[in-house]
Amino acid sequence: MKITIWIHKSEAISGNITNYAFTRPYHDRNEEWVEVQISQDEFAILEDKDSSDDENLFRDEEAMIYERNPDTGEIRTMKTNPSWLVEQYNRNRDPKDWVNSVDEIKN
């Protein structure tokens, strides 16, 4: 299977495709765009390269949820981490109302 895309002439010459479109870009009618056909594998590589620059919300969220205990090396969730609970409790409170440990948090 071949996939047809439009790329800028300079990218066709260099072989380094960074920007492509499925139809000829209307906003750049004066630019020199060329229509090329690439394989399905090459297209998958382009799509992966394009999405790797985007923010990966799932990866970032997982990094926030899990944490490695520096003392024991065990992985624990942020919700069971006492310092995280204290930080969250203190987050929107006046400094005079802050707590230092989970035991001070009222249920």
C-alpha positions as CSV (number, residue, x, y, z in Angstrom):
1,M,0.0,0.0,0.0
2,K,1.2,3.5,-0.8
3,I,0.2,6.7,0.9
4,T,0.1,10.0,-0.9
5,I,1.2,13.1,0.9
6,W,2.3,16.7,0.0
7,I,5.7,17.9,1.2
8,H,7.7,21.0,0.6
9,K,10.2,20.7,-2.3
10,S,13.2,21.4,0.0
11,E,12.2,18.5,2.3
12,A,11.9,16.2,-0.7
13,I,15.4,17.2,-1.7
14,S,16.9,16.8,1.8
15,G,14.9,13.6,2.6
16,N,14.0,15.0,6.0
17,I,10.3,15.3,6.2
18,T,9.0,17.4,9.1
19,N,5.8,18.9,7.7
20,Y,3.3,17.2,5.4
21,A,-0.3,17.4,4.4
22,F,-2.8,15.1,2.7
23,T,-3.9,17.7,0.2
24,R,-1.9,20.6,-1.3
25,P,-1.7,23.3,1.4
26,Y,-3.9,26.2,0.4
27,H,-2.1,28.7,2.6
28,D,1.1,28.1,0.7
29,R,0.0,28.1,-2.9
30,N,3.1,30.2,-3.9
31,E,5.4,27.7,-2.2
32,E,6.7,24.8,-4.1
33,W,5.0,21.6,-2.7
34,V,5.3,18.2,-4.3
35,E,3.1,15.2,-4.1
36,V,4.9,12.0,-3.1
37,Q,4.0,8.4,-2.3
38,I,5.5,6.7,0.7
39,S,5.1,3.2,2.1
40,Q,2.8,2.4,5.0
41,D,5.9,1.9,7.2
42,E,7.4,5.2,6.3
43,F,4.1,6.9,7.1
44,A,4.0,5.2,10.5
45,I,7.4,6.5,11.2
46,L,6.3,10.1,10.2
47,E,3.2,9.8,12.5
48,D,5.3,8.6,15.4
49,K,7.9,11.3,14.9
50,D,5.1,13.9,14.8
51,S,3.3,12.7,17.9
52,S,6.5,12.3,20.0
53,D,6.8,16.1,20.1
54,D,3.3,16.5,21.6
55,E,2.8,16.3,25.3
56,N,2.0,12.8,26.4
57,L,-0.6,13.3,29.1
58,F,-0.7,9.7,30.1
59,R,3.1,9.4,30.5
60,D,3.2,12.7,32.5
61,E,0.3,11.6,34.7
62,E,1.8,8.3,35.5
63,A,5.0,10.0,36.5
64,M,3.0,12.1,38.9
65,I,1.1,9.1,40.4
66,Y,4.0,6.8,41.0
67,E,7.2,7.6,43.0
68,R,10.2,5.5,44.0
69,N,10.9,5.6,47.7
70,P,14.6,6.8,47.9
71,D,15.2,4.8,51.1
72,T,13.7,1.4,50.2
73,G,13.5,1.6,46.4
74,E,9.9,0.5,46.5
75,I,7.5,2.2,44.1
76,R,4.5,3.7,45.8
77,T,1.5,5.8,44.6
78,M,1.6,9.4,45.4
79,K,-1.7,9.0,47.3
80,T,0.0,6.8,49.9
81,N,3.0,9.1,50.1
82,P,2.6,11.2,53.3
83,S,4.5,14.2,52.0
84,W,2.2,14.3,49.0
85,L,-0.9,14.3,51.3
86,V,0.6,17.1,53.4
87,E,1.5,19.2,50.4
88,Q,-2.1,18.8,49.0
89,Y,-3.6,19.7,52.3
90,N,-1.5,22.8,52.7
91,R,-1.8,23.9,49.1
92,N,-4.8,26.3,49.4
93,R,-4.5,27.2,53.0
94,D,-2.8,30.1,54.8
95,P,0.6,29.3,56.2
96,K,-0.7,29.7,59.7
97,D,-3.1,26.7,59.0
98,W,-0.5,24.4,57.5
99,V,0.2,20.9,59.0
100,N,3.6,19.1,59.2
101,S,2.4,15.5,59.2
102,V,-0.6,13.4,58.1
103,D,-1.6,12.8,61.7
104,E,-2.4,16.5,62.0
105,I,-4.9,16.3,59.2
106,K,-8.5,16.2,60.5
107,N,-10.7,13.5,59.0
